Amino acid sequence: MPWQDADGNSFTLFISPASVRSNSVSITNNGIACEVNDALNGDCRINDYALSVRCVREETSGSDTTGGPTTAQAPSVTSSSADLISENEATLFAYVSNPDNVTITSKGFEYKVSGSANYTTAECYVNSQDDNGFGIYAPLTGLTAGTEYTYRAFVTTAEGTSYGSEGTFTTTTAVTPTTFTCGDNLIDGSNSYTTHQFGSQCWMTQRL
């Protein structure tokens, strides 16, 4: 006595007893501080009918309202509607909630043609940040016109991967270019104008 670590630093051990009574699962803490030699001599036992219990691991840092350890809130992700949709492109948005600043190893979006089996992971970027988390977005390119896609956002920590709810969007239908031959009428809404070829140029033959 007193206890020492490998570096020769001295410590006094205090024990706060807890007990399980009458085979009950409830645990009571009587808040009794004991010097280590008192505990070793059995002078700090609660009574002859209690079983000793002890905490062997603290899950996370922090404390609850009673001063005990708390478990950090895992990050979650909420997907938003897709935007900036065209024939071959779309942009996905989501918000990652991480109030306890848990370490995130990866984040992003997965998307696929609706009904197909495999997702593709899209490169994502952070576009906003606050005290509780941050926003992410992913611009998609090379999509097929007139096609429905399914997507979801995800966030990965040491505990695993969490996904936001699935969403869908449909790219716009491809517009077929119209062909025009000089001499045909030029249509502008409800107006029709005649045309005529002069050399290498095509002219309207009447005013707008």
Backbone bond lengths (Angstrom), bond angles and torsions (degrees), N, CA, C in turn:
res aa  C-N    CA-C-N  psi(-1)  N-CA   C-N-CA  omega(-1)  CA-C   N-CA-C  phi
1 M - - - 1.461 - - 1.509 109.35 -
2 P 1.337 120.57 141.24 1.461 125.10 -7.73 1.532 111.40 -74.58
3 W 1.332 116.94 173.15 1.455 120.57 178.49 1.518 109.95 -68.52
4 Q 1.327 116.13 149.55 1.458 121.42 178.12 1.525 109.98 -133.90
5 D 1.339 114.78 147.32 1.462 118.26 174.72 1.525 109.09 -92.37
6 A 1.334 116.94 -174.24 1.467 121.29 -175.42 1.519 112.46 -65.12
7 D 1.342 116.63 -21.68 1.456 120.49 179.98 1.525 113.02 -91.99
8 G 1.321 116.26 2.52 1.451 119.77 179.09 1.509 114.94 86.51
9 N 1.356 118.50 6.40 1.459 121.19 177.35 1.521 109.96 -74.86
10 S 1.325 116.61 135.38 1.466 121.57 -176.64 1.528 110.94 -93.94
11 F 1.336 116.05 143.14 1.457 122.02 179.10 1.519 109.64 -137.46
12 T 1.327 116.02 148.71 1.461 122.31 169.26 1.519 107.47 -107.43
13 L 1.309 117.54 128.29 1.455 122.32 -177.66 1.511 109.95 -91.19
14 F 1.329 117.21 127.62 1.454 122.24 174.25 1.527 108.53 -113.49
15 I 1.295 116.74 136.46 1.457 122.38 -177.10 1.519 108.95 -118.63
16 S 1.342 116.52 130.38 1.459 120.95 174.94 1.520 107.01 -106.71
17 P 1.355 119.13 102.38 1.453 121.89 -171.66 1.521 112.71 -65.65
18 A 1.317 116.27 148.51 1.453 123.12 170.75 1.514 106.79 -135.51
19 S 1.330 116.72 164.83 1.462 117.83 -175.41 1.509 110.88 -150.02
20 V 1.336 115.29 156.23 1.458 122.66 168.66 1.521 106.63 -113.30
21 R 1.307 117.44 117.77 1.464 121.11 -173.73 1.535 111.57 -101.61
22 S 1.307 116.07 136.91 1.470 123.28 172.92 1.527 111.87 51.49
23 N 1.338 115.68 42.93 1.462 122.16 178.51 1.530 113.12 60.83
24 S 1.339 117.97 18.27 1.453 121.55 178.78 1.525 109.48 -80.22
25 V 1.335 116.40 154.61 1.452 119.84 178.13 1.522 111.78 -85.52
26 S 1.342 117.21 -7.73 1.453 118.29 -179.91 1.526 110.12 -75.58
27 I 1.329 116.09 142.13 1.456 121.78 -178.68 1.522 108.71 -117.17
28 T 1.324 115.99 130.36 1.460 119.90 179.54 1.513 109.33 -113.71
29 N 1.320 115.37 141.92 1.452 121.73 177.71 1.527 107.23 -113.67
30 N 1.318 116.72 115.84 1.451 120.85 -175.43 1.523 113.16 -89.21
31 G 1.342 117.01 0.02 1.445 120.24 174.05 1.515 114.29 62.03
32 I 1.331 118.30 33.12 1.460 121.51 -179.51 1.522 108.62 -96.85
33 A 1.320 118.10 122.28 1.457 121.95 177.74 1.519 109.19 -93.28
34 C 1.314 116.65 126.65 1.460 121.11 -176.19 1.516 110.73 -121.32
35 E 1.298 117.83 137.45 1.453 121.38 168.21 1.531 108.03 -67.44
36 V 1.324 116.87 149.95 1.450 119.91 -173.38 1.524 112.16 -60.55
37 N 1.335 117.37 -36.84 1.461 116.99 -178.98 1.525 111.43 -69.76
38 D 1.352 117.57 -31.03 1.468 119.77 175.89 1.520 110.37 -66.16
39 A 1.354 115.35 -40.45 1.459 118.76 -179.69 1.521 110.48 -65.48
40 L 1.341 116.28 -41.01 1.462 119.59 -179.70 1.528 111.24 -66.33
41 N 1.332 116.93 -30.70 1.469 120.43 178.69 1.519 112.94 -82.64
42 G 1.359 116.54 -3.65 1.459 119.41 179.08 1.508 113.77 81.26
43 D 1.337 118.75 14.21 1.463 119.79 -175.77 1.519 113.10 -81.11
44 C 1.330 117.86 -8.83 1.457 119.81 -176.80 1.521 112.36 -108.17
45 R 1.296 119.62 12.96 1.462 120.66 179.64 1.530 109.69 -66.54
46 I 1.325 115.45 148.76 1.467 119.57 -176.94 1.522 110.19 -74.41
47 N 1.296 116.98 -52.62 1.459 121.55 171.20 1.519 108.65 -163.93
48 D 1.285 116.63 179.22 1.465 119.78 -174.91 1.526 113.41 -75.48
49 Y 1.352 118.00 -7.35 1.462 120.28 -174.27 1.532 112.83 -112.61
50 A 1.323 117.39 11.92 1.463 120.55 -178.31 1.513 110.32 -105.57
51 L 1.329 115.44 147.87 1.455 121.66 177.21 1.525 109.53 -101.55
52 S 1.323 117.31 134.49 1.459 121.25 179.96 1.530 111.13 -72.07
53 V 1.337 116.87 138.06 1.463 122.76 172.36 1.519 107.88 -133.47
54 R 1.341 116.50 158.50 1.449 119.62 178.05 1.527 110.17 -150.09
55 C 1.328 115.98 154.96 1.457 122.08 174.72 1.520 108.39 -82.08
56 V 1.328 117.15 125.89 1.459 119.86 -178.32 1.528 112.37 -105.71
57 R 1.342 117.32 -11.47 1.457 119.21 177.69 1.515 109.64 -155.99
58 E 1.319 115.87 136.28 1.456 120.97 173.87 1.516 107.32 -94.89
59 E 1.339 117.40 123.26 1.454 120.84 -173.02 1.528 112.73 -64.22
60 T 1.323 117.39 -50.98 1.455 121.23 -177.96 1.510 109.07 -146.20
61 S 1.317 115.64 170.00 1.457 119.49 174.08 1.520 109.48 -76.28
62 G 1.331 116.61 167.01 1.457 120.74 -178.50 1.504 110.70 101.08
63 S 1.315 117.33 173.81 1.454 121.00 179.81 1.509 110.19 -147.80
64 D 1.330 115.62 155.71 1.452 120.10 175.48 1.519 108.43 -91.03
65 T 1.338 116.54 -168.11 1.463 120.00 -174.84 1.508 112.34 -69.05
66 T 1.318 118.45 -16.06 1.460 120.77 179.69 1.521 111.78 -97.64
67 G 1.333 116.78 0.10 1.458 120.34 179.25 1.507 113.88 93.22
68 G 1.331 118.21 0.45 1.450 120.98 -179.81 1.514 111.69 -86.01
69 P 1.340 117.72 168.82 1.459 120.78 179.99 1.515 111.56 -68.79
70 T 1.316 117.70 148.86 1.454 122.73 177.69 1.514 109.36 -120.92
71 T 1.342 115.92 159.26 1.450 121.92 176.74 1.522 109.01 -93.85
72 A 1.322 117.14 130.18 1.463 120.96 -178.95 1.521 110.13 -63.92
73 Q 1.313 115.90 142.95 1.457 121.24 178.32 1.516 109.76 -73.74
74 A 1.321 116.41 124.28 1.459 121.09 -178.93 1.522 110.19 -68.25
75 P 1.327 118.14 146.60 1.469 120.44 176.86 1.528 110.79 -62.81
76 S 1.319 115.61 149.17 1.462 121.79 174.75 1.521 108.24 -132.19
77 V 1.315 116.09 160.54 1.463 119.91 -177.03 1.524 109.33 -132.54
78 T 1.338 116.26 136.99 1.459 123.04 179.97 1.523 108.96 -121.62
79 S 1.316 116.38 119.31 1.463 121.13 -179.49 1.524 110.76 -80.74
80 S 1.322 115.84 146.20 1.460 122.40 174.03 1.529 109.22 -107.74
81 S 1.328 115.60 174.16 1.462 119.49 178.37 1.525 110.12 -68.47
82 A 1.320 115.48 146.05 1.464 120.20 174.99 1.527 109.24 -67.42
83 D 1.319 116.08 152.40 1.468 120.57 -177.16 1.524 109.16 -142.08
84 L 1.334 115.57 174.04 1.465 122.48 178.50 1.532 110.76 53.30
85 I 1.336 114.84 46.85 1.467 121.13 -175.92 1.529 109.80 -86.91
86 S 1.322 115.34 131.47 1.462 121.66 175.69 1.528 108.32 -134.63
87 E 1.334 116.52 -163.39 1.463 119.59 -179.49 1.524 111.96 -61.90
88 N 1.318 117.50 -41.08 1.465 121.12 -171.51 1.525 113.70 -125.33
89 E 1.332 118.10 5.34 1.453 120.45 -175.59 1.525 111.40 -140.01
90 A 1.339 114.63 158.06 1.469 122.18 173.82 1.522 106.93 -163.95
91 T 1.323 116.81 159.34 1.457 121.11 178.24 1.526 109.17 -125.24
92 L 1.348 116.16 130.93 1.456 122.79 -179.14 1.528 109.42 -101.57
93 F 1.353 116.31 145.16 1.451 121.86 -179.24 1.523 109.80 -131.80
94 A 1.355 116.69 149.40 1.465 121.32 176.11 1.524 108.69 -158.88
95 Y 1.337 115.17 165.22 1.470 120.91 176.67 1.522 108.28 -124.82
96 V 1.338 116.19 130.14 1.461 122.24 178.00 1.523 108.46 -101.96
97 S 1.331 116.61 117.44 1.461 121.91 177.57 1.528 108.71 -91.39
98 N 1.330 116.53 123.97 1.469 121.07 -177.61 1.533 109.59 -147.46
99 P 1.343 118.16 64.46 1.465 121.17 -173.95 1.519 114.10 -65.68
100 D 1.351 118.38 -25.03 1.460 120.76 -178.68 1.528 112.77 -97.67
101 N 1.342 116.42 9.97 1.473 121.63 177.01 1.523 112.78 53.75
102 V 1.320 116.57 42.37 1.461 121.21 174.48 1.533 108.59 -66.48
103 T 1.318 117.28 140.71 1.461 121.29 -178.74 1.523 111.15 -64.83
104 I 1.324 116.46 124.16 1.464 123.16 179.47 1.522 108.34 -104.40
105 T 1.329 116.44 125.25 1.464 120.59 -177.90 1.525 112.66 -90.75
106 S 1.320 118.25 -27.01 1.462 120.97 175.86 1.522 109.49 -159.35
107 K 1.312 115.47 160.21 1.458 122.34 -179.16 1.518 107.81 -157.37
108 G 1.315 118.20 159.72 1.452 119.64 177.94 1.509 113.14 156.79
109 F 1.333 114.63 -154.63 1.459 122.38 -177.51 1.525 109.65 -133.25
110 E 1.316 115.47 149.22 1.457 122.57 170.54 1.523 107.82 -120.88
111 Y 1.329 117.16 142.00 1.463 120.26 179.48 1.525 109.81 -145.20
112 K 1.320 115.48 158.13 1.462 121.55 179.44 1.518 108.88 -160.14
113 V 1.314 116.50 161.87 1.453 120.70 170.39 1.524 107.50 -64.86
114 S 1.310 117.68 128.86 1.467 120.98 -177.05 1.520 110.48 -54.25
115 G 1.337 115.51 132.70 1.456 121.55 -179.85 1.511 114.10 92.96
116 S 1.332 117.81 -14.92 1.465 119.72 178.03 1.526 109.47 -84.01
117 A 1.323 116.21 169.37 1.469 120.52 -171.33 1.519 113.37 -88.67
118 N 1.306 118.50 -40.52 1.456 121.09 -167.17 1.524 112.86 -104.12
119 Y 1.332 114.00 136.56 1.464 121.09 175.42 1.530 110.06 -87.51
120 T 1.315 115.31 152.77 1.465 123.14 169.41 1.518 108.01 -111.13
121 T 1.333 117.12 135.53 1.460 120.93 179.16 1.521 109.65 -88.70
122 A 1.324 115.96 129.14 1.459 121.46 -178.77 1.519 110.22 -99.63
123 E 1.322 116.57 144.13 1.459 120.86 174.83 1.522 108.80 -69.79
124 C 1.333 116.65 134.86 1.458 119.45 -176.22 1.519 110.97 -124.36
125 Y 1.328 114.67 164.59 1.458 122.11 -177.77 1.534 108.94 -135.99
126 V 1.337 115.79 152.30 1.467 121.12 176.69 1.521 107.96 -88.86
127 N 1.338 116.30 130.04 1.464 118.94 -178.29 1.526 113.78 -118.61
128 S 1.337 118.36 -5.08 1.461 121.05 177.18 1.513 108.77 -163.16
129 Q 1.335 117.35 160.06 1.459 121.21 -179.22 1.518 109.19 -154.12
130 D 1.339 116.43 142.79 1.454 121.79 174.80 1.520 108.74 -143.05
131 D 1.343 117.24 -170.29 1.469 120.48 -175.66 1.519 112.80 -67.59
132 N 1.326 118.48 -22.23 1.458 121.45 -174.70 1.525 114.15 -104.29
133 G 1.333 118.30 -8.80 1.454 119.42 -178.74 1.516 111.75 166.04
134 F 1.342 115.82 -152.48 1.457 119.55 -177.05 1.526 109.75 -158.02
135 G 1.330 114.88 157.77 1.453 120.92 177.44 1.511 111.06 -96.94
136 I 1.318 117.21 149.26 1.457 122.20 177.33 1.528 109.22 -131.90
137 Y 1.327 116.43 156.50 1.459 120.91 175.65 1.518 109.40 -147.42
138 A 1.334 115.51 159.16 1.469 121.31 -179.84 1.520 108.88 -142.33
139 P 1.332 118.62 115.73 1.469 121.37 174.13 1.529 110.06 -81.40
140 L 1.318 116.32 121.46 1.467 121.58 179.35 1.525 109.47 -98.11
141 T 1.313 116.42 138.24 1.457 121.68 176.57 1.529 109.08 -131.35
142 G 1.328 116.48 169.06 1.463 120.74 177.55 1.514 114.09 72.17
143 L 1.334 117.74 21.98 1.461 121.04 179.03 1.520 110.33 -78.88
144 T 1.323 115.85 165.24 1.461 122.04 179.20 1.523 109.71 -95.57
145 A 1.315 116.35 132.58 1.465 120.60 -178.36 1.533 110.98 -63.90
146 G 1.343 115.29 146.94 1.461 120.78 176.61 1.515 113.99 63.43
147 T 1.343 118.23 32.51 1.463 122.49 -174.59 1.530 109.92 -125.23
148 E 1.338 116.37 139.27 1.462 120.81 176.85 1.530 109.78 -88.05
149 Y 1.315 116.03 134.21 1.460 122.76 178.20 1.534 109.56 -120.10
150 T 1.340 115.20 147.15 1.464 122.96 173.93 1.519 108.37 -110.14
151 Y 1.329 116.63 139.31 1.463 119.69 -178.12 1.522 110.67 -142.31
152 R 1.328 116.41 161.58 1.454 122.82 174.55 1.527 108.59 -155.43
153 A 1.313 116.17 148.87 1.467 121.53 176.01 1.524 108.30 -95.01
154 F 1.340 117.02 156.97 1.463 120.55 179.33 1.521 110.35 -144.71
155 V 1.332 115.51 158.42 1.459 122.34 173.96 1.521 106.98 -142.43
156 T 1.348 116.63 135.84 1.460 121.92 -174.81 1.523 110.27 -120.81
157 T 1.344 116.23 132.79 1.460 123.07 173.84 1.525 107.95 -126.23
158 A 1.328 116.92 -174.80 1.459 120.82 177.98 1.522 111.48 -63.60
159 E 1.333 117.24 -21.84 1.468 121.25 -178.95 1.519 112.84 -84.56
160 G 1.339 117.22 -13.66 1.458 119.17 -179.08 1.519 111.51 137.20
161 T 1.336 116.30 -168.33 1.457 123.02 -176.91 1.521 110.43 -112.81
162 S 1.342 115.70 133.30 1.463 122.29 175.09 1.525 108.42 -111.60
163 Y 1.337 116.16 143.53 1.454 121.49 -178.29 1.523 110.35 -117.99
164 G 1.320 114.98 146.38 1.452 120.01 169.37 1.519 109.63 -80.58
165 S 1.319 116.20 172.41 1.456 119.84 179.54 1.531 110.12 -67.31
166 E 1.323 116.25 149.81 1.459 120.98 179.28 1.529 110.61 -72.14
167 G 1.310 115.64 146.24 1.458 122.36 173.90 1.510 109.54 -133.31
168 T 1.325 116.59 167.80 1.460 120.99 178.51 1.529 110.10 -134.09
169 F 1.299 116.07 156.01 1.462 122.60 170.29 1.521 107.81 -150.28
170 T 1.324 116.30 158.24 1.462 121.40 -179.98 1.517 109.32 -124.27
171 T 1.311 115.90 125.40 1.460 119.66 177.17 1.526 109.95 -67.15
172 T 1.329 115.66 154.55 1.458 119.59 -177.82 1.525 110.86 -71.66
173 T 1.329 115.09 155.65 1.463 121.04 -179.00 1.523 109.97 -73.62
174 A 1.304 115.41 139.75 1.466 120.05 179.47 1.524 109.86 -64.16
175 V 1.329 116.00 137.55 1.459 121.75 178.06 1.529 108.68 -91.36
176 T 1.334 116.30 124.06 1.457 120.62 179.15 1.526 109.53 -80.17
177 P 1.313 118.43 120.53 1.465 120.23 -179.61 1.529 110.62 -60.75
178 T 1.335 116.71 138.73 1.457 120.25 177.03 1.520 109.53 -88.58
179 T 1.322 116.31 146.97 1.468 121.30 178.07 1.526 108.94 -98.19
180 F 1.307 115.04 148.08 1.470 120.78 -178.77 1.517 108.86 -137.73
181 T 1.312 115.62 132.23 1.467 122.74 175.61 1.514 108.58 -116.24
182 C 1.301 116.25 129.17 1.455 118.99 -178.63 1.534 109.91 -58.41
183 G 1.296 116.56 134.68 1.468 123.14 -171.61 1.517 109.72 111.04
184 D 1.366 116.38 -25.85 1.466 119.96 173.45 1.516 109.07 -73.47
185 N 1.312 115.14 157.81 1.455 118.55 174.65 1.528 109.96 -73.52
186 L 1.324 115.14 141.21 1.467 121.48 177.83 1.525 107.59 -95.02
187 I 1.329 117.18 119.50 1.468 121.92 -174.74 1.518 109.61 -97.22
188 D 1.313 116.79 128.01 1.461 122.87 175.92 1.530 107.44 -130.66
189 G 1.334 115.36 92.80 1.455 119.23 -175.65 1.511 110.17 66.22
190 S 1.347 116.43 -120.68 1.474 120.45 179.23 1.525 111.85 -92.64
191 N 1.339 116.83 0.90 1.461 120.72 -178.99 1.522 111.16 -97.80
192 S 1.344 115.89 144.28 1.457 121.79 179.25 1.524 108.62 -129.49
193 Y 1.348 116.22 128.89 1.468 121.08 -176.40 1.517 109.20 -123.36
194 T 1.322 116.08 134.71 1.456 120.26 177.62 1.530 109.88 -78.25
195 T 1.336 115.16 153.73 1.468 120.32 -178.77 1.522 109.26 -130.46
196 H 1.360 114.77 160.84 1.472 119.84 179.65 1.525 108.77 -148.42
197 Q 1.331 115.55 141.97 1.470 121.63 179.94 1.527 109.54 -85.29
198 F 1.337 116.31 125.22 1.455 123.01 172.75 1.525 107.94 -122.26
199 G 1.305 116.59 103.97 1.452 120.33 -177.10 1.524 109.80 62.56
200 S 1.352 116.68 -124.06 1.460 120.13 -179.96 1.525 112.00 -94.64
201 Q 1.349 117.08 5.55 1.466 120.69 -175.83 1.529 110.54 -114.13
202 C 1.342 113.90 149.91 1.451 121.39 178.04 1.532 107.73 -111.21
203 W 1.357 116.22 122.97 1.462 120.88 -175.57 1.528 110.01 -116.85
204 M 1.360 114.02 147.33 1.461 119.80 167.81 1.522 107.27 -76.91
205 T 1.306 116.83 140.80 1.486 120.42 -176.12 1.515 111.49 -96.97
206 Q 1.316 119.90 6.24 1.462 122.10 178.04 1.515 109.13 -149.59
207 R 1.324 115.30 160.34 1.446 120.37 -177.32 1.532 110.42 -71.18
208 L 1.349 114.41 160.01 1.468 118.95 175.45 1.526 109.58 -64.92
